[in-house]
Amino acid sequence: MQNYTYNVILGVNQDGESIVWNWKQANALAVVGKGGSGKTTNVAYWLSQLACQGVRFIMADPHMENDESLFRATEHLHDALITPCVKTYPEITAAIARFHTLGHERINNRAEHYPLVFVIDEFTSYLINSDDTKRAALQLLDSANQYRKVNLRLILIGQSWGDAVKKAANLRDAISDSVILRSAYNNAVKFCAFASTAKEANLLPVGRGYYQDEMIWIPRMTGTDKLVTQNRIRALKYTPLVQITLYPNERRLDDLAT
């Protein structure tokens, strides 16, 4: 059976030690940051590591047609998408409903299921502008709280969390972990344990962030990383129950911190 470690190296601390996000006990990961702070680049790096372990994805990206969108930054991961990326607010609402239904079906069928992550870019804009925010937020809340038991997770990416949190305060409480990039204090403070960290978030350079109030340095992906990920996804896609051998140049994208 494919060996899922459920670990993602988010980056390294000032001593060069890997900072690992283990999603096994996590409900959802929030990624908070201003435009240009590195959200897309970093999430692509993290998703690549998950994909190398056999994780599959549902993706929602309202800006998917833009050159700098998350969808474009993860072209090497498209074989890991179980459905085409959605972009309009009604499509995102429908995808949230499908994700919720899938979780319900898995709860009632406790066979082993492949890990699945629903990643939503521009999530806060969706919450603020959607016509059905309340229902969608409740479904995501239910998904986050219940369906981690059946290998479903959320990654929610947004710039301005203030108004969105007002729309879905309970959903914010279900988010177990967060990465804060360069962000306004009012946004960062909702996810930081210390006010001093939230103040410093406004001054963070691109490529640095906070995870659980520890500063991390986040590497950029290389072309080799993308190629390795793409090849590994294809191998997993056609031999899903076979443990794939790692080659030396794959080690950077595999979990070395456990």
ZALUM-747744 format. One record per residue (C-alpha): residue number from 1; x, y, z. Coordinates in steps of 0.5 Angstrom, whole numbers, plus 500, padded with zeros to 3 digits. Each point is the difference from the previous one (the first is absolute). Example, Ala and Ser with C-alpha at 12.3 -4.5 7.8 and 13.67 -1.06 7.14 Angstrom:
BEGIN
pt nr 1; X 525; Y 491; Z 516 $
pt nr 2; X 502; Y 507; Z 498 $
***
This chain:
BEGIN
pt nr 1; X 500; Y 500; Z 500 $
pt nr 2; X 502; Y 507; Z 499 $
pt nr 3; X 504; Y 503; Z 506 $
pt nr 4; X 497; Y 507; Z 502 $
pt nr 5; X 504; Y 504; Z 505 $
pt nr 6; X 495; Y 505; Z 500 $
pt nr 7; X 506; Y 505; Z 501 $
pt nr 8; X 502; Y 506; Z 496 $
pt nr 9; X 506; Y 504; Z 501 $
pt nr 10; X 498; Y 507; Z 500 $
pt nr 11; X 507; Y 503; Z 500 $
pt nr 12; X 505; Y 501; Z 505 $
pt nr 13; X 502; Y 504; Z 506 $
pt nr 14; X 506; Y 504; Z 502 $
pt nr 15; X 504; Y 494; Z 501 $
pt nr 16; X 498; Y 497; Z 494 $
pt nr 17; X 496; Y 495; Z 503 $
pt nr 18; X 494; Y 497; Z 496 $
pt nr 19; X 493; Y 503; Z 503 $
pt nr 20; X 495; Y 495; Z 499 $
pt nr 21; X 492; Y 500; Z 499 $
pt nr 22; X 497; Y 493; Z 502 $
pt nr 23; X 493; Y 500; Z 497 $
pt nr 24; X 498; Y 494; Z 503 $
pt nr 25; X 497; Y 503; Z 506 $
pt nr 26; X 499; Y 507; Z 497 $
pt nr 27; X 493; Y 502; Z 497 $
pt nr 28; X 502; Y 506; Z 495 $
pt nr 29; X 506; Y 504; Z 499 $
pt nr 30; X 499; Y 508; Z 499 $
pt nr 31; X 505; Y 504; Z 496 $
pt nr 32; X 499; Y 507; Z 501 $
pt nr 33; X 504; Y 505; Z 496 $
pt nr 34; X 500; Y 507; Z 496 $
pt nr 35; X 500; Y 499; Z 493 $
pt nr 36; X 507; Y 499; Z 497 $
pt nr 37; X 502; Y 497; Z 507 $
pt nr 38; X 501; Y 493; Z 497 $
pt nr 39; X 494; Y 496; Z 502 $
pt nr 40; X 500; Y 497; Z 493 $
pt nr 41; X 507; Y 498; Z 500 $
pt nr 42; X 500; Y 497; Z 506 $
pt nr 43; X 493; Y 496; Z 500 $
pt nr 44; X 503; Y 497; Z 493 $
pt nr 45; X 506; Y 498; Z 504 $
pt nr 46; X 496; Y 497; Z 505 $
pt nr 47; X 495; Y 497; Z 496 $
pt nr 48; X 506; Y 497; Z 496 $
pt nr 49; X 502; Y 496; Z 506 $
pt nr 50; X 493; Y 497; Z 501 $
pt nr 51; X 499; Y 498; Z 493 $
pt nr 52; X 507; Y 496; Z 500 $
pt nr 53; X 497; Y 496; Z 506 $
pt nr 54; X 494; Y 498; Z 496 $
pt nr 55; X 495; Y 506; Z 502 $
pt nr 56; X 495; Y 502; Z 495 $
pt nr 57; X 496; Y 507; Z 500 $
pt nr 58; X 494; Y 504; Z 498 $
pt nr 59; X 502; Y 507; Z 499 $
pt nr 60; X 496; Y 507; Z 499 $
pt nr 61; X 504; Y 506; Z 497 $
pt nr 62; X 495; Y 506; Z 498 $
pt nr 63; X 507; Y 503; Z 497 $
pt nr 64; X 502; Y 493; Z 496 $
pt nr 65; X 500; Y 503; Z 494 $
pt nr 66; X 506; Y 505; Z 502 $
pt nr 67; X 507; Y 499; Z 499 $
pt nr 68; X 502; Y 500; Z 507 $
pt nr 69; X 494; Y 496; Z 503 $
pt nr 70; X 500; Y 494; Z 504 $
pt nr 71; X 497; Y 496; Z 495 $
pt nr 72; X 506; Y 502; Z 495 $
pt nr 73; X 505; Y 499; Z 505 $
pt nr 74; X 498; Y 493; Z 501 $
pt nr 75; X 500; Y 498; Z 493 $
pt nr 76; X 505; Y 494; Z 502 $
pt nr 77; X 494; Y 498; Z 505 $
pt nr 78; X 494; Y 499; Z 495 $
pt nr 79; X 500; Y 493; Z 500 $
pt nr 80; X 499; Y 500; Z 507 $
pt nr 81; X 493; Y 504; Z 500 $
pt nr 82; X 494; Y 495; Z 500 $
pt nr 83; X 496; Y 505; Z 497 $
pt nr 84; X 501; Y 506; Z 495 $
pt nr 85; X 502; Y 507; Z 504 $
pt nr 86; X 494; Y 504; Z 501 $
pt nr 87; X 500; Y 508; Z 500 $
pt nr 88; X 493; Y 503; Z 500 $
pt nr 89; X 497; Y 501; Z 507 $
pt nr 90; X 494; Y 496; Z 498 $
pt nr 91; X 505; Y 494; Z 498 $
pt nr 92; X 504; Y 501; Z 507 $
pt nr 93; X 493; Y 499; Z 504 $
pt nr 94; X 499; Y 494; Z 496 $
pt nr 95; X 507; Y 497; Z 501 $
pt nr 96; X 499; Y 501; Z 508 $
pt nr 97; X 493; Y 497; Z 499 $
pt nr 98; X 504; Y 494; Z 497 $
pt nr 99; X 505; Y 500; Z 505 $
pt nr 100; X 496; Y 499; Z 505 $
pt nr 101; X 496; Y 495; Z 497 $
pt nr 102; X 506; Y 496; Z 499 $
pt nr 103; X 502; Y 500; Z 507 $
pt nr 104; X 493; Y 498; Z 502 $
pt nr 105; X 500; Y 494; Z 496 $
pt nr 106; X 507; Y 498; Z 502 $
pt nr 107; X 498; Y 501; Z 508 $
pt nr 108; X 495; Y 494; Z 498 $
pt nr 109; X 505; Y 496; Z 496 $
pt nr 110; X 506; Y 499; Z 504 $
pt nr 111; X 504; Y 497; Z 495 $
pt nr 112; X 507; Y 503; Z 499 $
pt nr 113; X 500; Y 506; Z 496 $
pt nr 114; X 505; Y 504; Z 496 $
pt nr 115; X 502; Y 507; Z 504 $
pt nr 116; X 496; Y 506; Z 496 $
pt nr 117; X 501; Y 507; Z 501 $
pt nr 118; X 496; Y 506; Z 498 $
pt nr 119; X 504; Y 506; Z 499 $
pt nr 120; X 496; Y 506; Z 499 $
pt nr 121; X 504; Y 507; Z 498 $
pt nr 122; X 497; Y 507; Z 501 $
pt nr 123; X 496; Y 496; Z 505 $
pt nr 124; X 498; Y 507; Z 504 $
pt nr 125; X 498; Y 503; Z 494 $
pt nr 126; X 495; Y 494; Z 498 $
pt nr 127; X 497; Y 500; Z 507 $
pt nr 128; X 499; Y 508; Z 500 $
pt nr 129; X 497; Y 500; Z 493 $
pt nr 130; X 496; Y 493; Z 499 $
pt nr 131; X 493; Y 500; Z 500 $
pt nr 132; X 500; Y 494; Z 505 $
pt nr 133; X 505; Y 501; Z 505 $
pt nr 134; X 496; Y 498; Z 506 $
pt nr 135; X 499; Y 493; Z 497 $
pt nr 136; X 507; Y 499; Z 497 $
pt nr 137; X 503; Y 502; Z 507 $
pt nr 138; X 496; Y 495; Z 503 $
pt nr 139; X 502; Y 495; Z 496 $
pt nr 140; X 507; Y 501; Z 500 $
pt nr 141; X 500; Y 500; Z 508 $
pt nr 142; X 496; Y 494; Z 500 $
pt nr 143; X 506; Y 497; Z 495 $
pt nr 144; X 505; Y 503; Z 504 $
pt nr 145; X 498; Y 497; Z 507 $
pt nr 146; X 497; Y 493; Z 497 $
pt nr 147; X 504; Y 498; Z 494 $
pt nr 148; X 507; Y 500; Z 502 $
pt nr 149; X 498; Y 493; Z 503 $
pt nr 150; X 500; Y 498; Z 493 $
pt nr 151; X 506; Y 503; Z 497 $
pt nr 152; X 497; Y 507; Z 497 $
pt nr 153; X 503; Y 506; Z 502 $
pt nr 154; X 499; Y 508; Z 498 $
pt nr 155; X 505; Y 505; Z 498 $
pt nr 156; X 497; Y 507; Z 500 $
pt nr 157; X 504; Y 506; Z 497 $
pt nr 158; X 498; Y 507; Z 501 $
pt nr 159; X 503; Y 507; Z 500 $
pt nr 160; X 495; Y 504; Z 504 $
pt nr 161; X 497; Y 495; Z 506 $
pt nr 162; X 496; Y 506; Z 504 $
pt nr 163; X 494; Y 500; Z 496 $
pt nr 164; X 500; Y 493; Z 499 $
pt nr 165; X 501; Y 498; Z 507 $
pt nr 166; X 494; Y 504; Z 502 $
pt nr 167; X 496; Y 496; Z 494 $
pt nr 168; X 502; Y 493; Z 503 $
pt nr 169; X 503; Y 501; Z 507 $
pt nr 170; X 499; Y 493; Z 502 $
pt nr 171; X 503; Y 497; Z 493 $
pt nr 172; X 506; Y 504; Z 503 $
pt nr 173; X 500; Y 497; Z 506 $
pt nr 174; X 501; Y 493; Z 497 $
pt nr 175; X 506; Y 502; Z 496 $
pt nr 176; X 506; Y 496; Z 504 $
pt nr 177; X 506; Y 503; Z 497 $
pt nr 178; X 502; Y 506; Z 496 $
pt nr 179; X 506; Y 503; Z 497 $
pt nr 180; X 500; Y 508; Z 500 $
pt nr 181; X 504; Y 504; Z 494 $
pt nr 182; X 501; Y 507; Z 500 $
pt nr 183; X 493; Y 502; Z 502 $
pt nr 184; X 496; Y 506; Z 504 $
pt nr 185; X 500; Y 500; Z 507 $
pt nr 186; X 492; Y 499; Z 500 $
pt nr 187; X 501; Y 494; Z 496 $
pt nr 188; X 506; Y 497; Z 503 $
pt nr 189; X 498; Y 500; Z 507 $
pt nr 190; X 494; Y 496; Z 499 $
pt nr 191; X 505; Y 494; Z 499 $
pt nr 192; X 506; Y 502; Z 504 $
pt nr 193; X 500; Y 498; Z 507 $
pt nr 194; X 504; Y 506; Z 502 $
pt nr 195; X 499; Y 508; Z 498 $
pt nr 196; X 507; Y 501; Z 499 $
pt nr 197; X 500; Y 495; Z 495 $
pt nr 198; X 494; Y 503; Z 496 $
pt nr 199; X 504; Y 507; Z 500 $
pt nr 200; X 506; Y 497; Z 497 $
pt nr 201; X 496; Y 496; Z 495 $
pt nr 202; X 499; Y 507; Z 496 $
pt nr 203; X 507; Y 500; Z 499 $
pt nr 204; X 502; Y 493; Z 498 $
pt nr 205; X 504; Y 500; Z 493 $
pt nr 206; X 498; Y 495; Z 495 $
pt nr 207; X 502; Y 493; Z 501 $
pt nr 208; X 499; Y 501; Z 508 $
pt nr 209; X 494; Y 498; Z 504 $
pt nr 210; X 497; Y 498; Z 507 $
pt nr 211; X 498; Y 493; Z 502 $
pt nr 212; X 497; Y 499; Z 507 $
pt nr 213; X 504; Y 507; Z 501 $
pt nr 214; X 507; Y 497; Z 498 $
pt nr 215; X 503; Y 504; Z 494 $
pt nr 216; X 501; Y 495; Z 494 $
pt nr 217; X 504; Y 501; Z 494 $
pt nr 218; X 497; Y 497; Z 494 $
pt nr 219; X 503; Y 498; Z 494 $
pt nr 220; X 498; Y 501; Z 493 $
pt nr 221; X 499; Y 494; Z 495 $
pt nr 222; X 505; Y 498; Z 495 $
pt nr 223; X 498; Y 498; Z 493 $
pt nr 224; X 503; Y 493; Z 502 $
pt nr 225; X 496; Y 500; Z 506 $
pt nr 226; X 494; Y 501; Z 495 $
pt nr 227; X 502; Y 494; Z 496 $
pt nr 228; X 501; Y 495; Z 505 $
pt nr 229; X 493; Y 502; Z 503 $
pt nr 230; X 497; Y 499; Z 493 $
pt nr 231; X 504; Y 493; Z 499 $
pt nr 232; X 498; Y 498; Z 507 $
pt nr 233; X 493; Y 501; Z 499 $
pt nr 234; X 499; Y 496; Z 494 $
pt nr 235; X 504; Y 494; Z 503 $
pt nr 236; X 495; Y 501; Z 506 $
pt nr 237; X 494; Y 501; Z 495 $
pt nr 238; X 501; Y 493; Z 496 $
pt nr 239; X 503; Y 496; Z 506 $
pt nr 240; X 496; Y 503; Z 506 $
pt nr 241; X 501; Y 494; Z 505 $
pt nr 242; X 508; Y 499; Z 498 $
pt nr 243; X 505; Y 504; Z 505 $
pt nr 244; X 504; Y 504; Z 495 $
pt nr 245; X 508; Y 500; Z 501 $
pt nr 246; X 503; Y 507; Z 501 $
pt nr 247; X 505; Y 502; Z 496 $
pt nr 248; X 506; Y 505; Z 503 $
pt nr 249; X 497; Y 506; Z 496 $
pt nr 250; X 493; Y 499; Z 503 $
pt nr 251; X 502; Y 500; Z 508 $
pt nr 252; X 499; Y 508; Z 500 $
pt nr 253; X 493; Y 499; Z 499 $
pt nr 254; X 499; Y 494; Z 504 $
pt nr 255; X 499; Y 500; Z 508 $
pt nr 256; X 507; Y 500; Z 503 $
pt nr 257; X 498; Y 503; Z 507 $
pt nr 258; X 497; Y 494; Z 503 $
***
